[in-house]
Amino acid sequence: MSQAVVGKWGKNLAIRVPFEVVRGSGLSLGEHVEIEAQDGDIIIRRSAAHARARGDAEAAAAEIIAESKRHSLGGVTIRELLDEGRRG
Protein backbone atom coordinates (compact mmCIF):
# COMPACT_ATOMS: atom_id res chain seq x y z
CA MET A 1 0.00 0.00 0.00
CA SER A 2 1.37 3.40 -0.98
CA GLN A 3 1.15 6.50 1.17
CA ALA A 4 1.01 10.18 0.26
CA VAL A 5 1.08 13.48 2.11
CA VAL A 6 -1.64 16.09 1.69
CA GLY A 7 -0.15 19.38 0.47
CA LYS A 8 -1.48 22.68 -0.77
CA TRP A 9 -1.97 23.77 -4.37
CA GLY A 10 -3.27 27.33 -4.50
CA LYS A 11 -6.46 27.45 -2.42
CA ASN A 12 -6.94 23.67 -2.75
CA LEU A 13 -5.44 20.68 -1.02
CA ALA A 14 -3.51 18.27 -3.22
CA ILE A 15 -2.24 14.71 -3.08
CA ARG A 16 0.54 13.41 -5.31
CA VAL A 17 -0.30 9.99 -6.66
CA PRO A 18 2.63 7.60 -6.14
CA PHE A 19 4.09 6.01 -9.27
CA GLU A 20 3.13 2.49 -8.15
CA VAL A 21 -0.53 3.57 -8.04
CA VAL A 22 -0.25 5.35 -11.40
CA ARG A 23 1.29 2.26 -13.02
CA GLY A 24 -1.19 -0.13 -11.41
CA SER A 25 -4.23 1.92 -12.41
CA GLY A 26 -3.09 3.05 -15.85
CA LEU A 27 -3.65 6.68 -14.90
CA SER A 28 -2.11 9.21 -17.29
CA LEU A 29 -1.24 12.89 -17.19
CA GLY A 30 -4.23 15.11 -17.96
CA GLU A 31 -6.77 12.31 -17.55
CA HIS A 32 -10.04 13.32 -15.88
CA VAL A 33 -11.08 11.47 -12.73
CA GLU A 34 -14.18 11.48 -10.54
CA ILE A 35 -13.67 12.18 -6.83
CA GLU A 36 -16.19 11.66 -4.05
CA ALA A 37 -16.30 11.33 -0.30
CA GLN A 38 -17.98 8.15 0.93
CA ASP A 39 -18.27 7.25 4.61
CA GLY A 40 -15.23 9.39 5.44
CA ASP A 41 -13.07 7.84 2.68
CA ILE A 42 -11.99 9.45 -0.58
CA ILE A 43 -12.91 7.52 -3.72
CA ILE A 44 -11.15 8.35 -6.99
CA ARG A 45 -12.46 6.75 -10.19
CA ARG A 46 -10.99 7.01 -13.64
CA SER A 47 -13.67 8.32 -16.03
CA ALA A 48 -12.10 6.39 -18.92
CA ALA A 49 -12.15 3.17 -16.87
CA HIS A 50 -15.85 3.71 -16.13
CA ALA A 51 -16.62 4.15 -19.81
CA ARG A 52 -14.56 1.07 -20.73
CA ALA A 53 -16.32 -1.05 -18.07
CA ARG A 54 -19.72 0.08 -19.36
CA GLY A 55 -18.69 -0.77 -22.93
CA ASP A 56 -17.51 -4.20 -21.80
CA ALA A 57 -20.81 -4.80 -20.01
CA GLU A 58 -22.84 -3.73 -23.05
CA ALA A 59 -20.79 -6.02 -25.31
CA ALA A 60 -21.33 -8.94 -22.92
CA ALA A 61 -25.08 -8.27 -22.85
CA ALA A 62 -25.22 -8.18 -26.65
CA GLU A 63 -23.33 -11.47 -26.82
CA ILE A 64 -25.74 -13.11 -24.36
CA ILE A 65 -28.75 -11.87 -26.33
CA ALA A 66 -27.29 -13.08 -29.64
CA GLU A 67 -26.45 -16.47 -28.14
CA SER A 68 -29.94 -16.87 -26.66
CA LYS A 69 -31.45 -16.47 -30.13
CA ARG A 70 -29.44 -19.46 -31.39
CA HIS A 71 -30.93 -21.92 -28.90
CA SER A 72 -34.38 -23.43 -28.79
CA LEU A 73 -36.32 -25.73 -26.51
CA GLY A 74 -38.36 -28.23 -28.51
CA GLY A 75 -38.71 -25.87 -31.42
CA VAL A 76 -39.65 -22.93 -29.19
CA THR A 77 -37.12 -20.13 -28.89
CA ILE A 78 -36.17 -18.55 -25.60
CA ARG A 79 -37.68 -15.30 -26.90
CA GLU A 80 -41.03 -17.05 -27.44
CA LEU A 81 -40.91 -18.51 -23.94
CA LEU A 82 -40.18 -15.08 -22.49
CA ASP A 83 -43.02 -13.50 -24.47
CA GLU A 84 -45.39 -16.28 -23.38
CA GLY A 85 -44.39 -15.73 -19.76
CA ARG A 86 -45.16 -12.03 -20.04
CA ARG A 87 -48.65 -12.74 -21.39
CA GLY A 88 -49.45 -14.70 -18.37
Buried (B, 14 or more C-beta within 10 A) or exposed (E): EEEEEEEEEEEEEEEEEEEEBBEEBEBEEEEEBEEEEEEEEEEEEBEBBEEEEEEEEEEEEEEEEEEEEEEEEEEEBBEEEEEEEEEE
